[in-house]
Amino acid sequence: MSTSDPGVTRKQAQDICVREALVEGAKAAAWAGGISGSAVFLANHFLLSFRRALGVSGKTALIVTPIFGMYFLQAELTMNECSRRRKWTERPMQTSKVAAHRPHQPHPAPT
């Protein structure tokens, strides 16, 4: 079932969009968590200055901030894309305003 199916109500289309945004946001967050967690782990393991410069909360922040950032960014982008897709399929194709515009009819001359 997609948002462009003819039998989908507006509420169902919104639910589909939200579910899609949650899944895409979770994928992006997992990817960001893997990258940032690996980077902090390697820096902590190999760099003595990194180990001494930051405490546990600083290192945790370096891991968690990209996770939340990527989740919210990807979820928002997915919601916008889904909304655009839904609006595109809801209304029938219309001709452009220029093509649909009738030429100006001159006013009748005063008698």
C-alpha positions as CSV (number, residue, x, y, z in Angstrom):
1,M,0.0,0.0,0.0
2,S,1.4,3.4,-1.0
3,T,0.2,7.0,-0.7
4,S,-0.7,7.0,-4.4
5,D,-3.2,4.1,-4.3
6,P,-6.7,5.4,-5.1
7,G,-8.4,3.8,-2.1
8,V,-6.1,5.4,0.5
9,T,-7.7,8.0,2.7
10,R,-5.9,11.1,3.8
11,K,-5.3,9.7,7.4
12,Q,-4.0,6.4,6.0
13,A,-1.6,8.3,3.7
14,Q,-0.3,10.4,6.7
15,D,0.2,7.2,8.7
16,I,2.1,5.7,5.8
17,C,4.3,8.8,5.6
18,V,5.0,8.8,9.3
19,R,5.9,5.1,9.3
20,E,8.2,5.6,6.3
21,A,9.9,8.5,8.0
22,L,10.4,6.5,11.2
23,V,12.0,3.7,9.3
24,E,14.3,5.9,7.2
25,G,15.2,8.0,10.3
26,A,16.1,4.8,12.2
27,K,18.3,3.6,9.4
28,A,20.2,6.9,9.2
29,A,20.6,7.0,13.0
30,A,22.0,3.5,13.0
31,W,24.5,4.4,10.3
32,A,25.5,7.6,12.1
33,G,25.8,5.7,15.4
34,G,28.1,3.1,13.8
35,I,30.3,5.7,12.3
36,S,30.5,8.0,15.3
37,G,30.8,5.2,17.8
38,S,33.6,3.6,15.8
39,A,35.4,7.0,15.5
40,V,35.2,7.7,19.2
41,F,36.3,4.2,20.1
42,L,39.3,4.3,17.9
43,A,40.3,7.8,19.0
44,N,39.9,6.7,22.6
45,H,42.0,3.6,22.0
46,F,44.8,5.2,20.0
47,L,45.1,8.8,21.1
48,L,46.2,9.5,24.6
49,S,45.3,13.2,24.3
50,F,41.7,12.3,23.3
51,R,41.5,10.0,26.3
52,R,42.6,12.8,28.7
53,A,40.8,15.7,27.0
54,L,37.3,14.4,27.3
55,G,35.4,12.7,30.0
56,V,32.7,10.1,29.7
57,S,29.9,12.7,29.0
58,G,31.9,14.4,26.3
59,K,32.6,11.1,24.5
60,T,29.0,10.1,24.9
61,A,27.9,13.5,23.4
62,L,30.2,12.9,20.4
63,I,28.4,9.6,19.8
64,V,24.8,10.6,20.5
65,T,24.7,14.0,18.8
66,P,25.2,12.6,15.2
67,I,22.6,9.9,16.0
68,F,19.9,12.3,16.9
69,G,20.9,14.8,14.2
70,M,20.8,12.2,11.4
71,Y,17.5,10.7,12.7
72,F,15.7,14.0,12.8
73,L,17.2,15.2,9.5
74,Q,16.3,12.1,7.6
75,A,12.9,11.7,9.1
76,E,12.1,15.4,8.2
77,L,13.4,14.9,4.6
78,T,11.4,11.7,4.2
79,M,8.2,13.4,5.5
80,N,8.7,16.3,3.0
81,E,9.3,13.9,0.1
82,C,6.3,11.9,1.0
83,S,4.1,15.0,1.3
84,R,5.3,16.2,-2.1
85,R,4.6,12.8,-3.6
86,R,1.1,12.7,-2.1
87,K,0.3,16.2,-3.3
88,W,1.6,15.3,-6.8
89,T,-0.7,12.2,-7.0
90,E,-3.8,13.8,-5.4
91,R,-4.6,16.4,-8.0
92,P,-5.0,15.6,-11.7
93,M,-2.5,16.9,-14.2
94,Q,-3.4,20.5,-15.0
95,T,-2.2,22.5,-17.9
96,S,0.0,25.4,-17.2
97,K,-1.5,28.7,-16.4
98,V,-0.1,30.1,-19.6
99,A,-1.7,27.4,-21.8
100,A,-5.0,27.6,-19.9
101,H,-5.2,31.4,-20.0
102,R,-7.8,32.7,-22.4
103,P,-6.7,35.6,-24.6
104,H,-8.0,39.0,-23.4
105,Q,-11.3,39.9,-25.0
106,P,-11.4,43.6,-25.9
107,H,-14.1,45.7,-24.4
108,P,-16.8,46.7,-26.8
109,A,-16.5,50.2,-28.0
110,P,-18.8,52.8,-26.4
111,T,-21.7,53.8,-28.6
